[in-house]
């Protein structure tokens, strides 16, 4: 009975935050007074925004929708109805566009809603470090706990501890304000303040006071001080790439160059002979269907946005055409490939497009696939509307309003070329594997930021290290007895606060 009560309280908190005004209007008006024609038909298209497992340490489990629990893997996509659970001492980093969050050990978080404007999640247990970066107008982040719900809409960092029967629920705002809804009360959580809620039954007792800093907060704030530096990096990502889930990872690996015809191009660190969509697995992820999960640490954005293209015998990734509109939002795709083989094709469930076969055969041996090139239209195998079809092709196709079917002969020729390259690489792979010593296991959560800054500007990385060593006990770091300094608040040129 207590479990059902907690679920009911959580749902009421969400309704209070997401749309109380809309609910009042819907309940106060008779159905006959609302014409059916005035209500737009719901879209069958999935959202254009998605999350990904960016890095993990220790035992981390993932469940998507009604699927069984499984060990989480890097680059696995997360959507509405995804649930992540960490074991004791484990940690996982999840990215959603430019924003990200970490779950500490023995945590469990269920994503209730993830679309282009909303992130609603239920933190059932454990601690969460939320880092919201440059949200778009109207973007809302909500974290529901048993006792209260936090709402944030601005760039900033927050710590949420779910609490349990013997421990209070705590919300901490490190460098941006938020709102806390508990029962029928709403609290404003100012910068460097904590809201604490306690009790074993509703209504819970809540209060806002000085910031409370614990070991988890200190660890998250101090593990990558270069990431929150006041000086901007020497190289900035193209605007569309910076908004893609996994896009920031391309600042630390590979190389960028500007092509006069194709615009910005990114070359993977593997060098010549690399063929995209060959090092990974196909995984079924609702609502998109068969999804490519690449096994490389950088392999998310280049396989779910933009197009691949061969340039001078080497594959390069083109995130957008040179004349693509800057305001166009990147839209996630499960895999930007064309299929060749028995029953190959991409069928569209929206009632228009090209029905070339059965898309459910994607991961099986009767099919081969090849990356789509810039200018080639992507036809989703899942139901979409015309607006979604235009949006998902807007950055890579000059005329997204007029789909052009792929040339089957050209696709088959490209598949053959890729197969020949892979055959040559396979002939030498065994020899290389015997010569190469086993490398150490890299903890990407704690080393990625240092690697980024060292690659960009070694001088700047040394300066940041010196600043951390000589940090004074000021700001919210002064409210704890530990000597470990928390990173300074990071200013953004596009910050909203």
C-alpha positions in Angstrom: 0.0 0.0 0.0 2.8 2.4 0.8 4.4 1.7 -2.6 1.1 2.8 -4.4 0.9 5.9 -2.2 4.5 6.9 -3.2 3.6 6.4 -6.9 0.5 8.5 -6.5 2.4 11.3 -4.8 5.0 11.3 -7.6 2.3 11.5 -10.3 0.6 14.3 -8.5 3.9 16.2 -8.3 4.4 15.8 -12.0 0.9 17.1 -12.7 1.5 20.0 -10.4 4.7 21.0 -12.3 4.0 20.1 -15.9 0.6 21.5 -16.5 -1.6 22.6 -13.7 -3.1 25.4 -15.8 -3.9 23.0 -18.6 -5.4 20.5 -16.2 -7.7 23.2 -14.7 -8.9 24.2 -18.2 -9.5 20.6 -19.2 -11.5 19.7 -16.1 -13.5 22.9 -15.9 -14.9 22.9 -19.4 -17.6 20.5 -20.7 -16.5 18.3 -23.6 -19.3 19.6 -25.8 -17.8 23.2 -25.6 -14.5 22.1 -27.1 -14.8 21.4 -30.9 -13.0 18.3 -32.1 -11.5 20.2 -35.0 -9.7 22.6 -32.7 -7.6 19.8 -31.2 -4.6 18.9 -33.4 -4.1 15.3 -34.2 -1.3 13.7 -32.1 1.9 13.1 -34.0 3.2 9.6 -34.5 6.7 10.8 -34.8 9.2 10.2 -32.0 11.0 13.0 -30.3 14.1 14.4 -31.9 16.1 14.4 -28.7 17.6 11.4 -27.0 20.1 10.5 -24.2 23.1 8.2 -24.3 25.3 6.3 -21.9 28.4 8.4 -22.1 30.7 6.7 -19.6 30.3 4.2 -16.8 32.3 2.7 -13.9 31.4 -0.5 -12.1 28.1 -2.4 -12.3 25.4 -0.4 -14.3 22.2 -1.9 -15.5 19.8 -0.5 -18.1 16.2 -1.4 -19.0 14.3 0.1 -22.0 10.5 0.0 -21.8 9.3 -3.6 -21.0 12.6 -5.2 -22.0 14.6 -7.2 -19.4 17.4 -5.7 -17.4 20.8 -5.9 -19.0 24.3 -4.6 -18.5 24.5 -1.0 -19.8 26.9 -0.3 -22.6 28.5 2.9 -23.8 26.6 4.7 -26.5 23.3 3.0 -25.8 20.4 5.5 -26.4 18.0 6.4 -23.7 14.4 7.6 -24.2 11.1 7.8 -22.3 10.6 4.7 -20.2 14.4 4.0 -19.9 15.5 3.0 -16.4 19.1 3.1 -15.2 20.4 1.4 -12.0 23.9 1.5 -10.5 25.5 -0.9 -8.1 27.4 0.1 -4.9 30.5 2.2 -5.8 29.4 2.5 -9.4 28.8 5.6 -11.4 27.3 6.4 -14.8 27.4 9.5 -17.0 24.4 10.3 -19.2 24.3 13.0 -21.9 21.2 14.6 -23.4 22.2 17.2 -26.0 24.8 19.5 -24.4 23.5 18.7 -20.9 24.4 15.7 -18.8 24.0 14.1 -15.4 25.8 11.5 -13.3 24.3 8.9 -11.0 26.3 7.8 -8.0 26.5 4.3 -6.4 23.3 2.4 -5.5 21.1 4.7 -7.5 18.0 4.1 -9.6 16.5 6.6 -12.0 13.5 6.1 -14.3 13.1 8.5 -17.3 9.4 9.2 -17.5 9.5 11.7 -20.3 12.2 12.8 -22.7 11.3 14.9 -25.7 12.4 18.1 -27.4 11.4 20.3 -24.5 11.0 18.2 -21.4 13.0 15.9 -19.2 11.0 14.3 -16.4 12.7 11.6 -14.4 11.9 9.8 -11.1 15.0 9.4 -8.9 13.9 6.4 -6.8 17.1 6.1 -4.8 20.7 7.4 -4.7 22.2 10.7 -5.7 22.2 12.6 -9.0 24.4 15.4 -10.2 22.6 17.4 -12.9 24.5 19.7 -15.2 22.1 21.7 -17.5 23.9 23.5 -20.3 22.4 26.2 -22.5 18.7 25.0 -22.5 16.5 26.3 -25.3 13.6 28.6 -24.6 10.8 26.6 -22.9 13.0 23.7 -22.0 12.2 22.2 -18.6 14.0 19.7 -16.4 12.1 18.0 -13.7 13.4 15.5 -11.1 10.8 13.7 -9.0 11.5 12.1 -5.7 9.3 10.5 -3.1 9.0 13.6 -1.1 9.3 16.5 -3.6 10.0 17.6 -7.2 12.7 20.0 -8.5 12.1 22.1 -11.6 15.0 23.9 -13.4 15.0 25.9 -16.6 18.4 27.6 -16.7 22.1 26.7 -17.2 23.4 25.4 -13.9 24.5 22.5 -11.7 22.3 20.8 -9.2 22.6 17.8 -6.8 19.5 15.7 -5.9 19.5 13.0 -3.2 16.5 10.9 -3.2 16.7 9.9 0.5 14.9 7.0 2.1 13.0 6.2 5.3 16.0 7.0 7.4 17.5 9.9 5.4 16.1 13.2 4.2 15.6 14.2 0.5 17.9 17.0 -0.5 18.0 19.4 -3.4 21.1 21.6 -3.8 21.5 24.5 -6.3 25.2 25.1 -6.9 25.2 28.0 -9.4 21.6 28.5 -10.7 18.2 28.8 -9.0 15.4 26.2 -9.2 11.9 25.6 -7.8 11.0 22.8 -5.4 7.4 21.5 -5.2 6.5 19.6 -2.1 2.9 18.8 -1.5 0.9 22.0 -2.1 3.9 24.2 -1.3 6.5 25.7 -3.8 9.9 26.8 -2.6 12.4 28.9 -4.5 15.8 27.4 -4.3 18.4 30.2 -4.6 22.0 29.8 -5.7 24.2 28.0 -3.2 21.2 26.9 -1.2 19.8 23.5 -0.2 16.2 22.4 0.3 15.7 19.5 2.7 12.5 17.4 3.0 12.0 14.8 5.7 9.3 12.6 7.1 7.8 9.1 6.6 4.4 10.1 5.3 2.8 13.0 3.4 2.7 15.9 4.1 6.5 16.0 4.4 8.4 18.7 6.2 10.5 20.9 4.0 12.8 23.9 4.5 15.4 25.8 2.5 18.8 26.8 4.1 22.5 27.1 3.5 24.1 24.8 1.0 25.0 21.4 2.3 28.0 19.8 0.6 28.7 16.1 0.9 31.4 13.8 -0.6 29.3 13.1 -3.7 28.9 16.8 -4.5 32.6 17.5 -3.9 33.7 14.6 -6.1 31.4 15.7 -9.0 32.5 19.3 -8.7 36.2 18.6 -8.5 36.8 15.7 -11.0 37.1 17.9 -14.1 37.8 21.5 -13.1 39.0 22.3 -16.7 35.4 21.7 -17.9 34.2 24.7 -15.9 37.1 27.1 -16.7 36.5 30.7 -17.3 38.6 30.8 -20.5 36.9 29.4 -23.6 38.5 26.5 -25.5 40.7 27.4 -28.5 38.4 25.4 -30.9 34.7 25.6 -30.7 32.5 22.9 -32.2 30.1 23.8 -35.0 26.8 25.0 -33.5 24.8 22.1 -34.6 27.3 19.6 -33.3 27.4 21.3 -29.9 23.6 20.6 -29.6 23.9 17.0 -30.5 23.9 14.2 -27.9 27.5 13.0 -27.9 28.7 16.0 -30.0 31.1 17.4 -27.4 33.0 14.1 -27.4 34.3 15.0 -30.9 36.3 17.9 -29.4 38.7 15.4 -27.8 39.3 12.9 -30.5 39.8 12.9 -34.3 40.5 16.1 -36.3 38.3 18.8 -37.8 38.8 20.7 -41.1 36.6 23.0 -43.2 35.7 21.8 -46.7 34.6 24.5 -49.1 32.0 22.1 -50.6 30.9 20.0 -47.7 31.4 22.4 -44.8 32.9 21.3 -41.5 34.3 17.7 -41.7 35.4 15.5 -38.8 37.9 12.6 -39.4 37.9 9.7 -36.9 41.1 8.8 -35.1 41.2 5.4 -36.7 42.7 6.9 -39.9 42.7 5.4 -43.4 40.9 2.1 -43.9 38.2 2.8 -41.4 34.6 2.1 -42.6 31.8 3.5 -40.5 28.9 1.3 -39.2 31.2 -1.8 -38.9 32.4 -1.7 -35.3 29.2 -2.1 -33.3 25.9 -4.0 -32.9 22.3 -3.6 -33.9 19.9 -3.3 -30.9 16.2 -2.9 -30.9 15.2 0.4 -29.1 11.6 1.6 -29.0 10.1 3.6 -30.6 12.7 3.8 -33.4 13.3 0.1 -33.9 16.7 -1.4 -34.9 19.4 1.0 -33.7 23.1 1.1 -34.4 25.2 1.0 -31.1 28.8 1.8 -32.0 31.6 0.3 -29.9 34.0 3.3 -30.1 34.0 5.8 -27.3 33.2 8.6 -29.7 30.7 6.7 -31.7 27.4 8.4 -31.0 26.9 11.7 -32.8 28.5 10.5 -36.1 26.1 7.6 -36.4 22.9 9.3 -35.4 23.2 12.7 -37.0 24.7 14.1 -40.2 26.2 12.0 -43.0 29.5 10.1 -43.8 31.4 10.8 -47.0 34.6 9.4 -48.5 37.2 12.2 -49.0 40.5 11.3 -50.7 40.2 7.7 -49.8 39.3 8.3 -46.1 35.9 8.5 -44.5 34.8 11.8 -42.9 31.7 12.8 -41.1 29.8 15.8 -42.3 27.4 17.1 -39.5 25.6 19.5 -41.9 25.7 21.1 -45.4 27.5 24.5 -45.6 24.3 26.3 -46.3 22.2 24.5 -43.7 20.1 26.9 -41.5 21.7 27.6 -38.2 18.4 27.5 -36.4 17.7 24.0 -37.5 17.7 21.6 -34.6 19.6 18.3 -34.9 17.2 15.3 -34.9 18.3 11.9 -33.7 18.1 8.9 -36.0 18.7 5.2 -35.0 21.1 4.7 -38.0 21.7 6.8 -41.1 22.3 4.0 -43.6 20.8 2.5 -46.7 20.3 -1.3 -46.9 21.2 -3.6 -49.8 20.3 -7.2 -50.1 17.4 -9.6 -49.9 14.2 -7.8 -48.8 16.3 -4.6 -48.3 14.7 -1.3 -48.1 13.3 1.4 -45.9 9.6 1.5 -45.5 7.8 4.5 -44.0 4.8 4.0 -41.7 3.5 7.5 -42.3 1.8 6.7 -45.6 4.3 8.3 -48.0 7.8 7.6 -49.2 9.3 4.4 -50.6 8.2 1.0 -49.5 11.2 -1.2 -50.6 10.9 -4.1 -48.3 10.7 -5.3 -44.7 12.8 -3.2 -42.3 12.6 -5.7 -39.5 15.4 -7.7 -41.2 18.0 -5.1 -40.5 20.3 -6.9 -38.1 20.4 -10.2 -40.0 22.9 -11.6 -42.4 20.7 -11.3 -45.5 21.3 -7.5 -45.5 24.3 -5.3 -46.0 24.3 -1.5 -45.3 26.2 1.5 -46.4 26.4 5.0 -44.8 24.2 7.7 -46.4 26.2 10.5 -48.0 25.6 14.3 -47.7 22.5 15.2 -49.8 21.0 11.7 -49.7 17.6 11.5 -48.1 17.0 9.5 -44.9 13.6 7.7 -44.9 12.8 6.5 -41.4 11.5 2.9 -41.0 9.2 4.0 -38.2 6.0 6.0 -38.4 6.6 9.8 -38.9 4.7 12.8 -40.1 5.9 15.2 -42.9 7.2 17.8 -40.5 9.5 15.2 -38.8 10.7 13.9 -42.2 11.6 17.5 -43.2 13.3 18.2 -39.8 15.5 15.0 -39.7 16.8 15.8 -43.2 17.1 19.5 -43.0 20.8 19.7 -42.0 22.0 17.2 -44.6 19.7 17.6 -47.7 19.4 20.7 -49.8 15.7 20.2 -50.5 14.2 18.3 -47.6 10.6 18.9 -48.9 11.1 16.6 -51.9 12.4 13.1 -51.0 14.5 11.4 -53.8 14.8 7.6 -53.8 18.3 6.2 -53.4 20.0 4.7 -56.5 20.0 1.0 -55.8 22.9 0.3 -58.2 25.1 3.0 -56.6 24.3 1.7 -53.1 25.3 -1.9 -54.1 28.6 -0.7 -55.6 29.4 1.2 -52.4 28.6 -1.9 -50.3 31.0 -3.9 -52.4 33.8 -1.3 -52.0 33.3 -1.3 -48.2 33.5 -5.1 -48.1 36.7 -5.1 -50.0 38.3 -2.6 -47.6 37.2 -4.7 -44.6 38.6 -7.9 -46.1 42.0 -6.2 -46.5 41.9 -5.0 -42.9 40.9 -8.4 -41.6 43.9 -10.0 -43.2 46.2 -8.0 -41.0 44.1 -7.7 -37.9 45.3 -10.9 -36.3 49.0 -9.9 -36.7 48.3 -6.5 -35.2 46.4 -8.0 -32.2 49.4 -10.3 -31.4 51.9 -7.5 -31.4 49.8 -5.0 -29.5 50.0 -5.2 -25.6 46.9 -5.1 -23.6 46.1 -1.5 -22.6 44.9 -0.2 -19.3 41.2 0.2 -18.6 40.5 4.0 -18.9 38.0 5.6 -16.6 36.5 8.1 -19.1 34.4 9.9 -16.5 37.5 11.3 -14.8 40.0 11.6 -17.6 38.1 12.9 -20.5 38.1 16.6 -19.5 41.9 16.6 -18.8 42.5 14.9 -22.2 40.4 17.5 -23.9 42.1 20.5 -22.4 45.6 19.1 -22.8 44.9 18.5 -26.5 43.6 22.0 -27.0 46.1 24.0 -24.9 48.6 22.4 -22.6 49.4 25.8 -21.1 45.8 26.3 -20.1 45.5 22.8 -18.6 48.6 23.6 -16.4 47.1 26.9 -15.4 43.9 25.2 -14.3 45.8 22.6 -12.3 47.7 25.4 -10.5 44.5 27.3 -9.8 42.9 24.2 -8.3 45.9 23.6 -6.1 45.9 27.2 -4.8 42.1 27.5 -4.5 40.9 29.5 -1.6 38.1 28.4 0.7 35.5 30.6 -0.8 32.0 30.2 -2.3 30.1 27.0 -1.4 33.3 25.0 -0.9 33.7 26.9 2.4 30.6 25.3 3.9 32.3 21.9 4.3 35.2 20.7 6.5 36.9 18.8 3.8 39.9 20.3 2.1 38.9 19.2 -1.5 38.0 22.4 -3.4 34.8 22.4 -5.6 35.3 23.8 -9.1 34.3 27.4 -9.6 31.0 28.2 -11.3 31.5 28.2 -15.0 30.4 31.2 -17.0 29.0 30.6 -20.5 29.0 33.1 -23.3 25.5 31.9 -24.0 24.4 31.5 -20.4 20.9 32.6 -19.3 21.9 33.7 -15.9 
